[in-house]
Amino acid sequence: MPQIKKILILGGGFGGINVLKTIQNKFKNEPNIRISIVSKDNYFLYTPMLPQVSSGLIHPSDITIPIRKLCKQAEFYQASISSMDLEQKLVTITRTFDGKVRALDYDYLIIALGSNTNFFDNKNIEEHSFVIKTVEDAIAIHDQIIHMLESAAQTSDVDFKKKLMTFTVVGSGFAGVETMGEINYLVRESVKNFYPSIGEENISMNLVASEEFILPELGPKLGKDAGKYLRKAGVNVITNTKAVDAGEDFAQLDNGEKIPCMTLIWAAGVVIDPIISSLKCKHGKSGKLKVGKYLRLTEYENIFALGDCALITNPSTGEAYPPTAQNSIHQSATVANNLYSMITGK
Ligand SMILES: Cc1cc2nc3c(=O)[nH]c(=O)nc-3n(C[C@H](O)[C@H](O)[C@H](O)COP(=O)(O)OP(=O)(O)OC[C@H]3O[C@@H](n4cnc5c(N)ncnc54)[C@H](O)[C@@H]3O)c2cc1C
């Protein structure tokens, strides 16, 4: 392998980091392989436990790993991807700390940039809701819950107290369900143990799901069981319903119900970043990158895509794999093996 090959990984989440780890092992001590990774944050975030940060059960440092610690044989750039020129094999990045722009060239590109929160162009919901995607989001939710508890403990106006103690989560995928489970526990335990003046009867927890059952990633059986479990824990699981509007103190549902609440958490879907959806290649309806069976873009055999930003079809069902950490990890092994075979011919 005499010629230097440059591998560039975009995204330091489940997909990108697991590709990095595997190819570093495969190309261990191989001087002609140059690996680089670019990501907005300089840490890997274990998102499935982000809801536990929002409930204060764990600390952000419990679920973050510095990416540099994982770079055994790779260069890390903390930066935002500003553009990609797939023809010229160039990625432009903007440095996080001073906004300086530079271009990185590559021979092989791995796109694992995840997804963004989808507000479906609803500005009111965007303005009045919390989201759960980053460490900062989880801390903001935690602060809000404590603020609501302290406020409710000091008001004798029962209607206002109920409004302060009503928490509505929209979205019944992993992010929404796990967050509801965590905040339900935090609020109920806090009221029982530390805020007796609030009264448990004033707590209201709502989980709004657009489908017939929650956790569609897991299928109807497990989804229905999870719904039963949450109901038993005191959560009002509202299925087949969407939130269509929101204000400072309410969430409006499409079944006509208006929920008075001071805390709305939006976890109702993901959207692909325009940097990806505007690339000149094949996309799914959502803007995800369409890849073939080797997880390469059909137009560029040196470019792989995986994780939430890729449209990958299960050959036995014909259905797209859902955007989960588990799927990203599985796909990372496929990408790393295929990349290794392409470069070495083995
Ligand atoms: C709260 C929550 C709970 C979840 N729970 C579960 C669960 O229990 N089980 C499960 O399987 N899945 C769960 N998921 C889903 C899971 O997190 C995602 O499916 C998974 O992270 C997707 O991996 P990925 O590598 O595609 O994207 P990500 O892990 O999101 O990684 C994308 C990376 O790209 C970086 N990036 C994005 N855009 C740019 C840019 N323009 N420039 C530079 N860097 C950029 C990001 O900072 C990030 O590091 C959960 C998600 C959330 C939010």
PDBQT file of the ligand as one rigid body, heavy atoms in Angstrom, charges set to zero:
ROOT
HETATM    1  C1  LIG A 401     -32.445  11.661  24.262  1.00  0.00    +0.000 C 
HETATM    2  C2  LIG A 401     -32.168  10.555  23.298  1.00  0.00    +0.000 A 
HETATM    3  C3  LIG A 401     -32.286   9.239  23.707  1.00  0.00    +0.000 A 
HETATM    4  C4  LIG A 401     -32.016   8.208  22.817  1.00  0.00    +0.000 A 
HETATM    5  N1  LIG A 401     -32.121   6.914  23.259  1.00  0.00    +0.000 NA
HETATM    6  C5  LIG A 401     -31.780   5.899  22.432  1.00  0.00    +0.000 A 
HETATM    7  C6  LIG A 401     -31.792   4.545  22.897  1.00  0.00    +0.000 A 
HETATM    8  O1  LIG A 401     -32.133   4.270  24.048  1.00  0.00    +0.000 OA
HETATM    9  N2  LIG A 401     -31.419   3.575  22.033  1.00  0.00    +0.000 N 
HETATM   10  C7  LIG A 401     -31.042   3.845  20.747  1.00  0.00    +0.000 A 
HETATM   11  O2  LIG A 401     -30.689   2.916  20.013  1.00  0.00    +0.000 OA
HETATM   12  N3  LIG A 401     -31.047   5.117  20.270  1.00  0.00    +0.000 NA
HETATM   13  C8  LIG A 401     -31.395   6.149  21.076  1.00  0.00    +0.000 A 
HETATM   14  N4  LIG A 401     -31.383   7.442  20.613  1.00  0.00    +0.000 N 
HETATM   15  C9  LIG A 401     -31.086   7.692  19.183  1.00  0.00    +0.000 C 
HETATM   16  C10 LIG A 401     -29.580   7.747  18.961  1.00  0.00    +0.000 C 
HETATM   17  O3  LIG A 401     -28.999   8.722  19.782  1.00  0.00    +0.000 OA
HETATM   18  C11 LIG A 401     -29.282   8.091  17.509  1.00  0.00    +0.000 C 
HETATM   19  O4  LIG A 401     -29.979   7.228  16.650  1.00  0.00    +0.000 OA
HETATM   20  C12 LIG A 401     -27.784   7.967  17.266  1.00  0.00    +0.000 C 
HETATM   21  O5  LIG A 401     -27.095   8.915  18.053  1.00  0.00    +0.000 OA
HETATM   22  C13 LIG A 401     -27.454   8.168  15.798  1.00  0.00    +0.000 C 
HETATM   23  O6  LIG A 401     -26.077   8.044  15.628  1.00  0.00    +0.000 OA
HETATM   24  P1  LIG A 401     -25.351   8.926  14.518  1.00  0.00    +0.000 P 
HETATM   25  O7  LIG A 401     -23.902   8.617  14.577  1.00  0.00    +0.000 OA
HETATM   26  O8  LIG A 401     -26.057   8.801  13.232  1.00  0.00    +0.000 OA
HETATM   27  O9  LIG A 401     -25.608  10.424  14.998  1.00  0.00    +0.000 OA
HETATM   28  P2  LIG A 401     -25.144  11.132  16.320  1.00  0.00    +0.000 P 
HETATM   29  O10 LIG A 401     -24.823  10.163  17.383  1.00  0.00    +0.000 OA
HETATM   30  O11 LIG A 401     -26.159  12.171  16.582  1.00  0.00    +0.000 OA
HETATM   31  O12 LIG A 401     -23.777  11.826  15.888  1.00  0.00    +0.000 OA
HETATM   32  C14 LIG A 401     -23.714  12.872  14.961  1.00  0.00    +0.000 C 
HETATM   33  C15 LIG A 401     -22.449  13.640  15.251  1.00  0.00    +0.000 C 
HETATM   34  O13 LIG A 401     -22.240  14.599  14.232  1.00  0.00    +0.000 OA
HETATM   35  C16 LIG A 401     -21.958  15.859  14.811  1.00  0.00    +0.000 C 
HETATM   36  N5  LIG A 401     -22.436  16.863  13.866  1.00  0.00    +0.000 N 
HETATM   37  C17 LIG A 401     -23.684  17.019  13.393  1.00  0.00    +0.000 A 
HETATM   38  N6  LIG A 401     -23.734  18.027  12.511  1.00  0.00    +0.000 NA
HETATM   39  C18 LIG A 401     -22.481  18.518  12.426  1.00  0.00    +0.000 A 
HETATM   40  C19 LIG A 401     -21.884  19.560  11.673  1.00  0.00    +0.000 A 
HETATM   41  N7  LIG A 401     -22.576  20.319  10.808  1.00  0.00    +0.000 N 
HETATM   42  N8  LIG A 401     -20.573  19.788  11.841  1.00  0.00    +0.000 NA
HETATM   43  C20 LIG A 401     -19.830  19.032  12.693  1.00  0.00    +0.000 A 
HETATM   44  N9  LIG A 401     -20.342  18.024  13.419  1.00  0.00    +0.000 NA
HETATM   45  C21 LIG A 401     -21.653  17.774  13.292  1.00  0.00    +0.000 A 
HETATM   46  C22 LIG A 401     -22.719  15.859  16.116  1.00  0.00    +0.000 C 
HETATM   47  O14 LIG A 401     -22.180  16.807  17.002  1.00  0.00    +0.000 OA
HETATM   48  C23 LIG A 401     -22.502  14.419  16.563  1.00  0.00    +0.000 C 
HETATM   49  O15 LIG A 401     -21.277  14.271  17.221  1.00  0.00    +0.000 OA
HETATM   50  C24 LIG A 401     -31.644   8.501  21.480  1.00  0.00    +0.000 A 
HETATM   51  C25 LIG A 401     -31.534   9.833  21.060  1.00  0.00    +0.000 A 
HETATM   52  C26 LIG A 401     -31.785  10.849  21.966  1.00  0.00    +0.000 A 
HETATM   53  C27 LIG A 401     -31.642  12.278  21.503  1.00  0.00    +0.000 C 
ENDROOT
TORSDOF 0
